């Protein structure tokens, strides 16, 4: 990972994820940005477009499941 996320940033993204309308709008913005660019129709361009879409979808999946790292020694499990 080129720019690793801090725990604080992960927490902020987790809170952002709770705003489903905002996340959906961001997803539409990113997908529209990579789809709206004119593609000449060549195989390489179409493959690049599909790759960009897959990366954006994976990024939003990662946002959906992001969790801050728990502090060392902290047991989060069910104690019952």
N, C-alpha and C positions, 0 to 999 in steps of 0.2 A: 504494500500500500504506500503510495507516494506521500500522502498527507494523512497520517493517522488521526482519528478523532479522539479528543479527550473525553473523559467521563462527563464533564460539564456539557460538552457539545452533544454527546449521546443523549443526555437527559433532556436537553432542549429539543432535539429531534423527536424524542419519544413523546414529549408534550405536543409538538407540532402534529404528530401522527394522530392525536386525538381530535384534531380539527379536520374531519374527513372531507368537508367541502373544499378546504384550502388545498389539501393533498391532491384531491381529484383535479382541481383547477391546475395545479402545477404539472400533474401528469399529462393533462391535455395540452398544456403549453409546450412541454418538452417534445411530446409526440408530434404535435402539429409543426413544430420547428424543424424536426428532421424529415417530416413527410412533405411539407410544403415546398421544399427546395426543388427546383426543376431537376429531374433526372433524365439523362440522355437516353436511357433505356439499355445501355450496355450491361453485360452480365456483371462486371465489376462494380458498377454504380448501384445496380439493384442489390447485389450482395452487401455492399456497404450500408445501404439503407436498412436492410433487414437486420444487419448487425447492430446498427445504431438503435433500432427499435428494441431489440433484445436486451441491449445494455440498459436502456431506460427502464424497461419493465423489471429487470433484475434490481436496479437501483431502488425502485419504488417497493419491491418486495423486501429488500433489505431495510428500508425505512419502516415497513410494517412490523418487522420483528426485532428492531434494534432495542437493546437493553444496555444500560450502563453496567460497567464491571462492578461486581460486588466487592467491597473492601475485604482484604485478606483476613481470614479468621472469622468472618461473619457467616453464620449459618442462616440461610433464608428458608430452609425447608420447614415442613410441618413438624412440630415437636410433639404432636399428640400421637 
